[in-house]
Amino acid sequence: MCMVKITLFIEGMSCNMCEAHINDLIRKNFTVKKVNSSHRKGKTEIIAENEIDETSLRQTLASIGYTVLNIEEEVYEKKRFHLFS
């Protein structure tokens, strides 16, 4: 299965609570496998099975006071570990 990694560069995150608010909002409004935000890096990484509409992401985050400066999208493949006997 091919998944997508979406990286949002966000203006306005200043603390751990900001990260939690963004993560919760994304989980509530979009179907995602994983979401992780970093106020220090100013970005949020989302792993999802399908693409997410950029306009919807921007509007959803703007509704709680954050500005999405840029969005990058790439194919995501889960890292697999191989065990040798």
C-alpha positions in Angstrom: 0.0 0.0 0.0 1.3 3.4 -0.9 0.8 6.2 1.6 1.6 9.9 1.5 3.7 12.0 3.8 2.5 15.6 4.1 4.7 18.2 5.7 3.1 21.5 6.7 5.3 24.5 7.5 3.3 26.5 10.1 3.6 30.0 11.5 2.4 30.6 15.0 3.4 27.5 17.0 5.2 28.6 20.1 4.9 25.7 22.6 4.0 22.1 23.3 0.3 23.0 23.7 0.3 24.5 20.2 1.6 21.2 18.9 -1.1 19.3 20.8 -3.9 21.6 19.5 -2.7 21.1 15.9 -2.3 17.4 16.2 -5.8 17.0 17.8 -7.4 19.2 15.2 -5.9 17.3 12.3 -6.9 13.9 13.8 -10.5 15.2 14.4 -10.9 16.6 10.8 -8.9 14.3 8.6 -8.3 10.6 8.2 -4.6 10.2 9.1 -2.4 7.3 10.3 0.0 9.6 12.2 0.5 13.2 12.9 3.5 14.9 14.7 4.1 18.6 15.2 7.2 20.5 16.3 7.0 24.1 17.4 10.8 24.3 17.3 11.0 23.3 13.7 7.7 25.1 12.8 6.3 22.0 11.1 3.8 19.3 11.2 4.2 15.9 9.5 1.2 13.8 8.6 1.2 10.2 7.4 -2.1 9.3 5.5 -3.4 6.7 3.2 -4.7 9.3 0.8 -3.9 12.9 -0.2 -5.5 15.6 1.9 -6.9 18.7 0.2 -4.5 21.6 0.8 -7.2 24.3 1.0 -9.0 22.3 3.7 -5.8 21.9 5.7 -5.0 25.6 5.5 -8.6 26.6 6.4 -8.8 24.2 9.3 -5.6 25.4 10.9 -6.5 29.1 10.2 -9.7 28.5 12.2 -7.5 28.2 15.4 -5.1 30.9 14.5 -2.2 29.2 12.6 -0.9 30.1 9.1 0.3 27.3 6.8 3.3 28.8 4.9 4.0 25.8 2.7 3.0 22.3 2.1 5.2 19.5 0.8 3.9 16.1 -0.2 5.8 12.9 -1.0 5.2 9.1 -1.2 5.7 7.5 2.1 6.9 3.9 2.5 7.1 2.4 5.9 10.6 1.4 6.9 10.9 -2.4 7.2 13.4 -4.2 9.4 15.0 -7.3 8.1 16.1 -10.0 10.5 18.7 -12.4 9.4 19.2 -15.8 11.0 
